[in-house]
Amino acid sequence: MRRIVRAGLTYWGQTGSIETAELLLTELATNALRHGHGRDIGVRVYLWDGRCVIEVNDGSPTRPELRHARPYDEGGRGLFLVESMAEQWGVSPDGTTTWCTLPLTEGPTEMEPAALTAPVLREIPLDLPADPSAAGLARIRARTLLTVQGWPGNQHLAIDVLDTLVDNAVKHALTPGKVEQHLAACLSITEAHELLIDVMDPDPGFPEFDKAIAGELGRGLWEIIRQSVSLSWFIDAKNGGKVVRAVLRPGPVDL
């Protein structure tokens, strides 16, 4: 796993973060192996918002606890090292995944949201009703459209992402009882075969976006991030609301 994270950070041009990332991954993985009750573990490493994110999933709902080992103890210092060296660390709401972040040291990389997308080749707009049926209709239409277009990526994941974003917009961006509210989506395929999923809603703000993608407000957006999907949002000047954008790359996305 250390070789994998070293290769990934070298490819991303973040060689200054390699040694610390290797240590953090080692401590989280060792902790999972020791306390995961014999379960297989999963590791995910990705760049997001100027940070390297490391996640280790051991499948066990038992939440790891920070210990302060005595000088003569042979173990018990793993999470203490993580807390000391990581920018942030935490545990997923279900207790199965321990994560930490490390600030990048060498400026923007090609993995950051602003640099992810190539010129758009095709746009597929989806008009949606501004009511709870929108997510289901979006799933049905997207399944057909992605199949017809032959997008070379994980179409099941793309449909799940669209469903989550539309459902989130219905629940949090629409005003109950208000008429003539605008809700729409658009699927775009770029020259690099990336898939952009844009969901437009009438609410011009997203004040707790960072908390939402960190899983502090629910699992929806956090689950998307865990799949190495990039999420961002921006003001929709044309319609007076906002756009929440997901970017999916073609083919496998795990290291």
Wavefront OBJ file of the C-alpha trace (Angstrom):
o trace
v 0.000 0.000 0.000
v 2.932 2.344 0.647
v 4.173 1.686 -2.889
v 0.726 2.455 -4.280
v 0.385 5.786 -2.465
v 3.954 6.730 -3.422
v 3.230 5.995 -7.079
v -0.046 7.936 -6.948
v 1.419 11.054 -5.343
v 4.377 10.977 -7.723
v 1.980 10.803 -10.674
v -0.023 13.719 -9.254
v 3.141 15.815 -8.802
v 2.945 15.800 -4.993
v 6.296 14.262 -4.076
v 6.685 16.513 -1.038
v 3.725 14.762 0.645
v 4.867 11.173 0.042
v 6.632 10.337 3.315
v 3.890 11.739 5.540
v 1.149 10.094 3.463
v 2.965 6.741 3.635
v 3.182 6.977 7.412
v -0.460 7.980 7.827
v -1.645 5.174 5.556
v 0.551 2.668 7.389
v -0.874 3.615 10.785
v -4.503 3.545 9.631
v -4.067 0.255 7.778
v -2.211 -1.373 10.687
v -4.949 -0.295 13.061
v -7.585 -1.784 10.731
v -5.683 -5.071 10.407
v -5.274 -5.400 14.169
v -8.792 -4.447 15.186
v -10.945 -5.338 12.164
v -11.780 -8.826 13.469
v -10.246 -10.593 10.469
v -12.222 -8.688 7.832
v -10.711 -7.609 4.542
v -9.775 -3.948 4.444
v -10.283 -1.391 1.692
v -8.068 1.619 1.018
v -8.854 4.745 -0.985
v -6.458 7.627 -1.662
v -7.504 10.705 -3.652
v -6.932 14.452 -3.962
v -9.690 16.886 -3.072
v -9.764 20.652 -2.514
v -5.999 21.015 -2.043
v -5.694 17.971 0.220
v -4.714 14.338 0.016
v -7.472 12.207 1.544
v -6.681 8.735 2.901
v -9.503 6.360 3.862
v -9.224 2.860 5.332
v -12.333 0.700 5.698
v -12.204 -2.441 7.863
v -15.940 -3.207 7.831
v -16.147 -3.203 11.627
v -18.675 -0.895 13.324
v -16.394 -0.633 16.398
v -15.102 2.929 16.368
v -11.340 3.360 16.896
v -10.370 5.410 19.935
v -7.354 7.619 20.464
v -5.052 6.225 23.164
v -2.158 7.825 25.009
v 0.372 5.027 25.403
v 2.704 4.893 28.361
v 6.461 5.173 27.643
v 7.059 1.419 28.006
v 4.005 0.285 25.992
v 4.883 -1.513 22.740
v 1.784 -0.287 20.895
v -1.136 2.093 21.103
v 0.479 5.052 19.357
v -1.042 4.685 15.877
v -3.916 7.156 16.105
v -1.793 9.454 18.247
v 0.645 9.710 15.316
v -2.242 10.271 12.921
v -3.621 13.072 15.090
v -0.169 14.639 15.343
v 0.707 14.526 11.628
v -2.606 14.771 9.777
v -4.432 18.018 9.125
v -7.690 16.342 10.214
v -8.819 12.817 10.946
v -12.105 11.167 11.812
v -14.378 8.164 11.546
v -17.374 7.644 9.259
v -20.845 7.725 10.862
v -21.130 3.919 10.702
v -17.708 3.418 12.306
v -16.289 1.333 9.457
v -13.987 3.895 7.808
v -11.201 5.911 9.391
v -9.943 8.831 7.329
v -7.381 11.615 7.481
v -6.348 14.560 5.324
v -2.969 15.982 4.453
v -2.532 19.441 2.879
v -0.771 19.382 -0.476
v 2.562 21.152 -0.689
v 3.100 21.784 -4.383
v 0.149 23.825 -5.644
v -2.713 22.911 -7.982
v -2.799 19.514 -9.656
v -4.796 18.042 -12.494
v -7.081 16.314 -9.987
v -8.542 19.504 -8.557
v -12.114 20.307 -9.652
v -11.224 23.450 -11.606
v -8.832 21.481 -13.840
v -10.779 18.265 -14.185
v -12.863 18.961 -17.238
v -11.912 19.059 -20.905
v -14.076 20.811 -23.562
v -17.617 19.461 -23.682
v -18.596 17.439 -26.752
v -22.244 16.633 -25.951
v -24.820 18.023 -23.539
v -27.990 16.139 -22.630
v -30.478 18.333 -20.707
v -33.047 16.742 -18.401
v -36.121 18.780 -17.464
v -37.418 17.576 -14.122
v -40.541 18.263 -12.073
v -39.926 20.263 -8.913
v -41.344 17.546 -6.674
v -40.299 14.214 -5.062
v -40.797 12.285 -8.316
v -37.795 14.048 -9.866
v -35.124 11.609 -8.656
v -36.915 8.549 -10.007
v -37.532 10.163 -13.390
v -33.899 11.277 -13.557
v -32.715 7.702 -12.957
v -34.932 6.284 -15.711
v -33.936 8.884 -18.307
v -30.228 8.793 -17.441
v -30.047 4.994 -17.706
v -31.350 5.138 -21.270
v -29.283 8.143 -22.313
v -25.974 6.812 -20.968
v -26.559 3.477 -22.660
v -27.335 5.137 -25.984
v -24.340 7.474 -25.722
v -22.059 4.586 -24.734
v -20.227 6.538 -22.019
v -17.180 4.382 -21.087
v -17.466 4.656 -17.332
v -19.345 3.235 -14.378
v -22.905 3.917 -15.511
v -24.451 2.429 -12.370
v -22.407 4.844 -10.242
v -23.346 7.760 -12.506
v -27.052 7.002 -12.111
v -26.679 6.720 -8.329
v -24.841 10.061 -8.212
v -27.552 11.764 -10.268
v -30.245 10.256 -8.056
v -28.525 11.516 -4.897
v -27.974 15.039 -6.229
v -31.562 15.392 -7.469
v -32.993 13.944 -4.259
v -30.796 16.324 -2.244
v -32.065 19.274 -4.279
v -35.698 18.259 -3.761
v -35.238 17.884 -0.011
v -33.108 20.956 0.688
v -33.453 23.469 -2.168
v -37.179 23.536 -2.928
v -39.673 25.561 -0.905
v -42.757 23.445 -0.057
v -45.926 24.865 -1.604
v -44.140 27.402 -3.782
v -45.122 27.300 -7.458
v -42.963 27.693 -10.570
v -39.731 26.470 -9.023
v -36.956 25.453 -11.396
v -35.308 22.033 -11.151
v -33.263 20.508 -13.947
v -30.218 18.384 -14.684
v -27.733 18.061 -17.496
v -25.382 15.232 -18.486
v -22.311 16.346 -20.434
v -19.529 14.262 -21.968
v -16.147 15.908 -22.521
v -13.360 15.283 -25.009
v -11.546 13.378 -22.234
v -14.662 11.167 -21.824
v -15.423 12.641 -18.408
v -19.082 12.730 -17.453
v -20.356 15.951 -15.899
v -23.570 15.683 -13.914
v -25.077 19.107 -13.218
v -28.184 19.558 -11.089
v -29.751 23.035 -11.107
v -32.037 24.162 -8.279
v -33.551 27.511 -7.185
v -31.525 27.955 -3.966
v -28.488 30.206 -4.685
v -26.500 29.063 -1.645
v -24.879 25.963 -0.180
v -23.465 27.283 3.131
v -22.660 23.885 4.653
v -21.207 22.208 1.571
v -17.948 21.250 3.335
v -19.877 19.604 6.169
v -22.121 17.785 3.693
v -19.244 16.198 1.766
v -17.519 15.312 5.056
v -20.554 13.265 6.128
v -21.497 15.545 9.026
v -24.990 16.225 7.634
v -25.800 12.758 6.295
v -24.265 10.081 4.115
v -25.450 11.087 0.627
v -22.742 13.448 -0.628
v -20.120 11.769 1.543
v -20.804 8.452 -0.185
v -20.305 10.150 -3.565
v -16.931 11.542 -2.494
v -15.892 8.084 -1.291
v -16.330 6.812 -4.852
v -13.612 9.235 -6.081
v -16.229 11.481 -7.670
v -15.417 15.204 -7.603
v -18.162 17.488 -6.264
v -18.449 21.256 -6.469
v -21.126 23.923 -6.681
v -21.477 27.400 -8.181
v -24.055 30.127 -8.683
v -26.429 29.690 -11.622
v -26.602 33.287 -12.807
v -29.041 32.460 -15.602
v -31.755 31.016 -13.357
v -30.915 32.711 -10.062
v -30.131 29.478 -8.238
v -27.113 27.170 -8.084
v -25.575 24.225 -9.870
v -24.164 21.220 -8.024
v -21.673 19.432 -10.259
v -20.265 15.904 -10.092
v -17.384 14.865 -12.343
v -16.881 11.166 -13.098
v -13.875 9.874 -14.983
v -14.126 7.029 -17.471
v -12.969 3.562 -16.553
v -11.607 2.446 -13.148
v -11.018 5.222 -10.632
v -9.414 3.385 -7.690
v -5.643 3.351 -7.263
l 1 2 3 4 5 6 7 8 9 10 11 12 13 14 15 16 17 18 19 20 21 22 23 24 25 26 27 28 29 30 31 32 33 34 35 36 37 38 39 40 41 42 43 44 45 46 47 48 49 50 51 52 53 54 55 56 57 58 59 60 61 62 63 64 65 66 67 68 69 70 71 72 73 74 75 76 77 78 79 80 81 82 83 84 85 86 87 88 89 90 91 92 93 94 95 96 97 98 99 100 101 102 103 104 105 106 107 108 109 110 111 112 113 114 115 116 117 118 119 120 121 122 123 124 125 126 127 128 129 130 131 132 133 134 135 136 137 138 139 140 141 142 143 144 145 146 147 148 149 150 151 152 153 154 155 156 157 158 159 160 161 162 163 164 165 166 167 168 169 170 171 172 173 174 175 176 177 178 179 180 181 182 183 184 185 186 187 188 189 190 191 192 193 194 195 196 197 198 199 200 201 202 203 204 205 206 207 208 209 210 211 212 213 214 215 216 217 218 219 220 221 222 223 224 225 226 227 228 229 230 231 232 233 234 235 236 237 238 239 240 241 242 243 244 245 246 247 248 249 250 251 252 253 254 255
